[in-house]
Amino acid sequence: MLTIHAAALLLPGGGRAPVPGGAVAVRDAAVAAFGPYGELAAAHPGARVRRWPGVLTPGLVQRDAVRLLEEWYFPDPREADALGTEPLTGAALDALGPEETWRAGSVRRGLHRMLQHGTTAVTAGPGAPAALLTAVRRSGLTVLGASPSPADGPRLDPLAGAGAVAEATAAPLATGGRADLAAFDAPDEAALLAAGAVSCVATIAGGRLVYRGR
């Protein structure tokens, strides 16, 4: 089935201009077309339509996923009273005890938090643990080659410090390319950069809706 993802503003990347009232048509795992919603709807009258508020972009890339998953602990919601809800690192992480008691669950929850931030791809160097990369791929994320990580330490938000959304996306939209998208509850690019990826309301990885915030 072909699905059209529509939003008030589409940022296709690749140097292309933003598309007010834009949309992306997805068939299986690939982008079938993108452009103004009216044109896509007319070309595909039987398509299922998903409408998202605000801005629709290509999926974001997390350049420090390995450090986040290895050096942070993502608490289980059932641990909120004791540990809170924010990731733990440093001394708080050391206090948890032997890593085998918490590693697997934390990795799963960390990957879900990445999906909640519009992430559809991560970068990893040749020394990344194979088991970790397997978990990443099983979550629906793709693994890209290594790239420079933030100088001030790992950050869960791929948009943190970015001067443009395109700097934080894995790749611009391309017809026939993998359908990786993220939708954010922000009116335009400037507002999205100010709000950060925490404003994500939906993440589509390989054509699949892997996170929906509303």
C-alpha positions, 0 to 999 in steps of 0.5 A: 500500500502507498502511504502519503505523509503530509505536513504544513511544511516539508524540508526535503534537503539536498539544497531544495527549497522548503515545500509549504503543504508538502508531502512524501509518498511512501511505497513499502520501504522506499520514497515513491515521490515527494512535493506538494500534497495536492500533486501527490494526492491527485496522482495517488487517489487511493493512497492512505494519508497520514497528516502530521503537524508542523515540519516533515523532514528526512530522518535524523542521524545520531552521531554518538549512538555508541557512546550514548548506549555504552556510557548512559543508563536509560531508566525503566519507567518503573525505576522513576521513583528511585532513579528519575526519568533522565539518562544517568551517566558518570558517578550515577552510572557507576553506582548502578553496579555491574553492567550486566545487570542493566546493559540490555534493557538500557540499550533497548530503551536508549534506542527507543529514545533515539526514535522519539527524537526523529533518529533513523540512522546512527554512525559507528566506527569499525570498533563498535561492539557487534552486539550493539550494532545488531540491536541498533539494526533490529530497532529499525535504524540504519548504521552509517560509517563513522563521523565526528562526534560532538566535542562537548560530549554525547547528546541525545538530540541530533539537532543540538548545535545544528545551524540547519536541519540538513546538518542533522539529517542522514540524507536528503529525500530521494525518489527510490531512496529509503523512506526515513522521515521525521515529523515535528510539532514546530511551525518552521525550521527556525522554530524546530532548531530552537525547540530541538528534536524533543518536538518529534511527533512521528518517526518513519524508518524504512517506511515503517512508523516506528514512533508516534507521539500522538 
